[in-house]
Amino acid sequence: MSVINMEQLLCEAVDYAKSFENNGEVASYIPELSYADRNAVGVAVVANNKKIYKHGNWDTLFTIQSISKVISLILALQTSGAEKVFSKVGVEPTGDAFNSIIRLETHHTHIPLNPMINAGAIAVVGCIDTPFAFHDFLELTRKLCGRNNIILNEAVYLSEKATGMRNRAIAYMLRTEGVLEKDVEHVLDIYFKMCSVEVNALDLAHLASILANDGVSIFTGERLVESWIIPIVKSIMMTCGMYDGSGEFAMKVGMPAKSGVGGGIMCMSEENLGIAVYGPSLDAKGNSVYGLRILEYLSKELNLHYFAGKSTKEYY
């Protein structure tokens, strides 16, 4: 059994990522996101030995963006149940961009194909059965991320709300088809706020570790997500979590993951590690270019690919 110096490995992973040309760009279609440092990069790991490892810009705050879709799906399943949620959204990959509108018209059921694209996430928000949906989302986010002072980035929220016309088009199409049963602008307001919650890489590594550990905190032993929800969420993350790059990511990295255009990616290995990376320079599909390289490196060095042999490595 080999023993890995995890801090050193994270440093090597960041160096590996930076050895490639940074050919990405920060998201600019949401004006507030365009101010991020395109060369920033950080990584954090929460391990099942109750140790935390981090390197680089792990503590830089950024908005969670589409990674919020994992938390909103959990909340919708908790409050409405699987039957209700999956009557409004499917579970199949799309092969289209995360903000594509074309499948809403061409797919035979007119429901979004999965909860990890914008249309699906908006439908999921409409399924959250609580009078204080954003408040409950924020409280759940704080619990899952292990930090009680996570807040909304008001400037990003207002920027998204002012410029989110494609999401409005999607939402009104969903309302026309009966997928959304609630007021469109109310649902969109919640959605924009969810995407604008501010986190860092360590927060997301905590969340990933809970998903890796069947919904239970490795630090407190408290169950934070019901066991029946975990395989649903991780299965959808595995097939749909990296936008229209999900298949390539599954082949190269082989872990359930979710990315966001704020620059974050979180993923987890089974009963082992919660991993999160930050790098706001994005590829054409909306995934962090540095983050992808870091995760490829860690998956290979730690033998974390789901379909590879079981890892026998320990960490210190």
C-alpha positions as MATLAB code, in Angstrom:
seq = 'MSVINMEQLLCEAVDYAKSFENNGEVASYIPELSYADRNAVGVAVVANNKKIYKHGNWDTLFTIQSISKVISLILALQTSGAEKVFSKVGVEPTGDAFNSIIRLETHHTHIPLNPMINAGAIAVVGCIDTPFAFHDFLELTRKLCGRNNIILNEAVYLSEKATGMRNRAIAYMLRTEGVLEKDVEHVLDIYFKMCSVEVNALDLAHLASILANDGVSIFTGERLVESWIIPIVKSIMMTCGMYDGSGEFAMKVGMPAKSGVGGGIMCMSEENLGIAVYGPSLDAKGNSVYGLRILEYLSKELNLHYFAGKSTKEYY';
ca = [
       0.000    0.000    0.000;
       1.511    3.331   -1.054;
       1.292    6.473    1.057;
       0.694    9.816   -0.669;
       1.747   13.266    0.537;
      -1.489   14.965   -0.471;
      -0.272   18.539   -0.004;
       2.658   17.855   -2.329;
       0.380   16.119   -4.826;
      -1.963   19.121   -4.975;
       1.007   21.373   -5.626;
       2.106   19.062   -8.440;
      -1.428   19.018   -9.872;
      -1.567   22.823  -10.003;
       1.893   22.967  -11.588;
       0.759   20.385  -14.141;
      -2.322   22.448  -15.001;
      -0.257   25.622  -15.367;
       2.172   23.869  -17.706;
      -0.520   24.103  -20.377;
      -1.439   27.305  -22.151;
      -4.352   29.107  -20.559;
      -6.520   29.290  -23.653;
      -9.773   29.926  -21.801;
     -11.676   33.084  -20.930;
     -13.690   34.194  -17.928;
     -17.455   34.275  -18.331;
     -18.530   37.675  -19.619;
     -22.189   37.173  -20.518;
     -22.851   37.877  -16.826;
     -21.009   41.206  -16.511;
     -19.966   40.818  -12.868;
     -18.169   37.531  -13.608;
     -15.869   39.232  -16.110;
     -13.816   40.788  -13.286;
     -12.350   37.459  -12.121;
      -8.606   36.816  -12.437;
      -8.331   34.414  -15.383;
      -5.022   33.045  -14.055;
      -6.272   32.196  -10.561;
      -6.260   28.515   -9.659;
      -6.867   26.614   -6.431;
      -7.818   23.180   -5.163;
      -9.143   21.728   -1.919;
      -9.664   18.152   -0.770;
     -11.662   16.799    2.170;
     -10.625   13.207    2.858;
     -12.356   10.441    4.748;
      -9.494   10.467    7.276;
     -10.996   13.792    8.428;
      -8.080   15.754    7.034;
      -8.286   18.813    4.820;
      -5.774   19.582    2.086;
      -5.579   22.750   -0.001;
      -3.318   24.662   -2.361;
      -3.323   27.849   -4.408;
      -6.345   30.158   -4.506;
      -8.556   27.722   -2.588;
      -9.936   30.521   -0.392;
     -10.908   32.889   -3.227;
     -14.633   33.558   -3.111;
     -16.626   33.044   -6.296;
     -20.272   32.484   -7.107;
     -21.428   28.890   -7.158;
     -23.389   29.264  -10.437;
     -24.451   25.888  -11.895;
     -23.037   23.870   -8.994;
     -26.094   25.214   -7.166;
     -28.110   22.816   -9.340;
     -26.897   19.916   -7.223;
     -28.147   21.545   -4.021;
     -31.457   22.686   -5.509;
     -32.060   19.152   -6.802;
     -31.449   17.765   -3.312;
     -33.857   20.330   -1.835;
     -36.530   19.602   -4.441;
     -36.252   15.851   -3.828;
     -36.461   16.426   -0.078;
     -39.535   18.637   -0.267;
     -41.461   17.192   -3.226;
     -40.180   13.656   -3.748;
     -38.734   11.954   -6.814;
     -42.058   11.289   -8.553;
     -42.981   14.976   -8.656;
     -39.514   16.188   -9.624;
     -39.035   13.704  -12.452;
     -42.463   14.428  -13.860;
     -41.034   17.887  -14.641;
     -37.483   17.054  -15.699;
     -35.738   14.064  -17.248;
     -32.417   12.400  -16.487;
     -30.780   12.063  -19.905;
     -27.689   13.875  -21.264;
     -28.381   16.456  -23.954;
     -25.172   16.926  -25.909;
     -26.158   20.594  -26.141;
     -24.859   23.694  -24.386;
     -26.070   24.311  -20.821;
     -28.249   27.241  -21.882;
     -29.632   25.665  -25.054;
     -33.304   26.147  -25.774;
     -33.673   23.902  -28.806;
     -34.639   20.660  -27.028;
     -37.632   22.285  -25.354;
     -39.243   22.501  -28.787;
     -37.872   19.400  -30.490;
     -38.005   16.803  -27.700;
     -41.263   14.874  -27.729;
     -42.191   15.506  -24.078;
     -41.231   19.217  -23.964;
     -39.711   18.742  -20.503;
     -36.009   19.539  -19.950;
     -33.760   16.531  -20.408;
     -31.912   16.761  -17.056;
     -31.552   18.936  -13.930;
     -27.973   20.026  -14.698;
     -28.829   22.281  -17.648;
     -30.471   25.659  -17.155;
     -33.908   24.579  -18.342;
     -33.872   21.563  -16.051;
     -32.621   23.543  -13.082;
     -35.374   26.134  -13.510;
     -37.926   23.316  -13.611;
     -36.379   21.859  -10.443;
     -36.635   25.213   -8.640;
     -40.330   25.187   -9.511;
     -40.623   21.854   -7.681;
     -39.208   23.072   -4.371;
     -42.177   22.836   -2.053;
     -41.475   25.392    0.648;
     -42.676   28.973    1.086;
     -39.113   30.191    1.635;
     -37.235   28.389   -1.116;
     -34.121   30.559   -1.287;
     -33.797   30.786    2.490;
     -34.025   27.009    2.760;
     -31.564   26.603   -0.127;
     -29.074   28.918    1.592;
     -29.406   27.089    4.912;
     -28.889   23.734    3.189;
     -25.857   25.133    1.342;
     -24.329   26.300    4.616;
     -24.829   22.881    6.198;
     -23.442   20.946    3.251;
     -20.466   23.278    2.823;
     -19.686   23.413    6.540;
     -19.641   27.216    6.782;
     -22.390   29.245    8.424;
     -21.556   32.644    6.910;
     -22.044   31.790    3.239;
     -24.031   34.642    1.684;
     -25.576   35.908   -1.530;
     -23.351   38.055   -3.750;
     -25.821   40.851   -4.348;
     -23.906   42.406   -7.254;
     -23.767   39.133   -9.212;
     -27.429   38.421   -8.475;
     -28.499   41.812   -9.829;
     -26.212   41.365  -12.841;
     -27.715   37.966  -13.619;
     -31.244   39.224  -13.114;
     -30.670   42.178  -15.446;
     -29.077   40.160  -18.251;
     -30.692   36.710  -17.979;
     -32.947   37.008  -21.011;
     -32.232   33.520  -22.351;
     -33.199   32.052  -18.986;
     -36.395   34.094  -19.114;
     -37.154   32.685  -22.541;
     -36.569   29.165  -21.219;
     -38.758   29.750  -18.169;
     -41.670   31.146  -20.161;
     -41.495   28.203  -22.543;
     -41.621   25.884  -19.528;
     -44.661   27.772  -18.230;
     -46.361   27.486  -21.622;
     -45.880   23.705  -21.573;
     -47.133   23.396  -17.982;
     -43.737   22.335  -16.658;
     -43.603   25.432  -14.452;
     -46.729   25.789  -12.354;
     -45.584   28.796  -10.320;
     -45.096   32.445  -11.248;
     -42.237   32.621  -13.758;
     -40.534   35.732  -12.403;
     -40.695   34.393   -8.840;
     -39.045   31.123   -9.882;
     -36.410   32.975  -11.898;
     -35.623   35.279   -8.991;
     -34.937   32.255   -6.781;
     -32.850   30.650   -9.523;
     -30.718   33.767  -10.051;
     -30.142   34.050   -6.309;
     -29.142   30.391   -6.005;
     -26.534   30.819   -8.747;
     -25.185   33.941   -7.020;
     -24.351   32.404   -3.653;
     -20.667   32.922   -2.860;
     -18.396   29.991   -1.950;
     -14.756   28.920   -2.114;
     -13.125   25.651   -3.166;
     -13.007   24.302    0.384;
     -16.757   24.856    0.790;
     -17.397   22.757   -2.306;
     -14.942   20.064   -1.194;
     -16.975   19.739    2.024;
     -20.153   19.333   -0.033;
     -18.484   16.760   -2.278;
     -17.239   14.770    0.721;
     -20.809   14.481    2.044;
     -21.998   13.155   -1.302;
     -19.062   10.722   -1.327;
     -20.010    9.516    2.167;
     -23.675    8.688    1.476;
     -24.958   12.030    2.749;
     -23.206   11.886    6.127;
     -20.664   14.401    7.427;
     -17.328   12.697    8.090;
     -16.639   15.260   10.825;
     -19.841   15.072   12.873;
     -21.464   11.826   11.766;
     -24.691   13.739   11.112;
     -26.813   12.709    8.169;
     -27.396   15.820    6.040;
     -28.915   14.215    2.927;
     -31.226   11.202    2.927;
     -29.524    8.072    1.647;
     -32.059    7.473   -1.163;
     -31.237   10.856   -2.718;
     -27.485   10.292   -3.018;
     -27.411    7.761   -5.910;
     -29.924    9.850   -7.852;
     -27.831   12.981   -7.572;
     -24.477   11.320   -8.240;
     -25.791    9.376  -11.231;
     -27.042   12.574  -12.848;
     -23.778   14.338  -12.051;
     -21.813   11.510  -13.675;
     -23.749   11.668  -16.935;
     -24.767   15.338  -17.125;
     -22.723   17.390  -14.641;
     -20.094   18.831  -16.982;
     -22.423   20.339  -19.580;
     -21.817   18.953  -23.076;
     -18.335   17.864  -21.953;
     -19.734   15.245  -19.574;
     -18.812   12.225  -21.667;
     -15.198   13.291  -22.168;
     -14.885   14.110  -18.462;
     -16.318   10.709  -17.495;
     -13.739    9.036  -19.714;
     -10.730   11.067  -18.571;
     -11.548   11.658  -14.887;
     -14.285    9.151  -14.121;
     -15.968   10.725  -11.091;
     -19.386   12.339  -10.547;
     -18.843   16.074  -10.930;
     -20.529   19.423  -11.407;
     -19.048   22.571  -12.851;
     -20.109   26.197  -12.847;
     -19.213   29.200  -14.993;
     -17.902   30.949  -11.892;
     -14.879   28.669  -12.296;
     -15.662   25.935   -9.804;
     -15.786   22.184  -10.292;
     -16.579   19.735   -7.524;
     -16.323   15.968   -7.725;
     -16.039   12.980   -5.437;
     -14.570    9.506   -5.332;
     -16.590    6.754   -3.712;
     -16.308    6.755    0.121;
     -12.990    8.497   -0.224;
     -12.463   12.122   -1.226;
     -14.392   15.307   -1.818;
     -12.472   17.450   -4.304;
     -13.090   20.979   -5.555;
     -11.112   23.211   -7.876;
     -11.316   26.875   -8.781;
     -10.143   28.466  -11.999;
     -12.375   31.078  -13.667;
     -10.773   30.718  -17.099;
     -13.302   28.579  -18.993;
     -13.241   26.475  -22.130;
     -15.880   26.785  -24.854;
     -18.218   24.468  -22.945;
     -18.094   26.509  -19.734;
     -15.716   24.303  -17.721;
     -12.601   25.520  -15.910;
      -9.533   24.835  -18.060;
      -7.195   24.639  -15.060;
      -9.745   22.683  -13.076;
     -10.068   20.008  -15.739;
      -6.295   19.505  -15.854;
      -6.023   19.287  -12.070;
      -8.768   16.679  -11.846;
      -7.279   14.629  -14.670;
      -3.954   14.617  -12.813;
      -5.440   13.680   -9.436;
      -7.635   10.954  -10.932;
      -4.622    9.347  -12.577;
      -2.183    9.703   -9.665;
      -4.673    8.539   -7.009;
      -6.427    5.958   -9.182;
      -9.804    7.593   -8.603;
     -11.525    6.724  -11.885;
     -14.775    4.953  -11.049;
     -14.145    2.196  -13.555;
     -10.508    1.615  -12.632;
      -9.287   -0.778   -9.955;
      -9.930    0.155   -6.335;
      -7.334    2.556   -4.915;
      -5.057    1.251   -2.176;
      -3.392    4.580   -1.431;
      -3.387    6.355    1.923;
      -2.847   10.065    2.515;
      -0.966   12.117    5.074;
];
